[in-house]
Amino acid sequence: MLLNPDYDWSKEEQRNFIQEIDDKGTHMEQLVQDLNLAMRFDGSHSVPIRKTTQNLVAFIQQVIADVSNNLCAQKHHFELQTEINDLAMVFDPHLLKRALQNVYMNAVIHNEAPVMITTTLEKQQDLLTMRIHDNGIGMTEETQQNLFNCYYRGTTTEQKSEGTGLGMAIVKNLIEAHEGVITVESAPQQGTIFTITLPILK
């Protein structure tokens, strides 16, 4: 349409076309990445874990900052609550970042109205518990039961779904690759809580 010489598009129209191209390009990129990870987790391949020792609290702060700066997330509010300032842990920063970003973006995408997304961190002996809580629209029981299954896309609204249907299944696999566990608690109109438990490895 942009290259058609029969039309003289306004700058606003051109910008809308380019934005649509960019959005779909990003969606395709995410789809390819998700398919690649899903294939590696299908039992015939293994995802290489490249662990490094980092301050996990600072790492999570940066992930939250990155997500909150996303244009889709700017109407939402993010908060980190913890009494832990420095926690050296061994983990793969690339894969753990991917997992956490998917959890946060799940809250962003499925809540059109502004919501509070609160992250709490608690350390108990050799375990770290991370809870990501939003006060949004919540999920049905069916969605919760199928959330971590490949290609399932649940919704409690009429909004269109732009996900690949692989995101939360991959999150579960990435957390388990770190010897951790992820669970979800939710109810319609009562928000959602994702609880991630990770062993503190040094």
Secondary structure, DSSP 8 states (H G I E B T S, - for coil): -TT-TT----HHHHHHHHHHHHHHHHHHHHHHHHHHHHHHTTTTS------EEEEHHHHHHHHHHHHHTSGGGTTSEEEEEES-S--EEEE-HHHHHHHHHHHHHHHHHT--S--EEEEEEEEETTEEEEEEEE-SS---HHHHHHTTSTT----SSSS-----S-HHHHHHHHHHHTT-EEEEEE-TTS-EEEEEEEE---
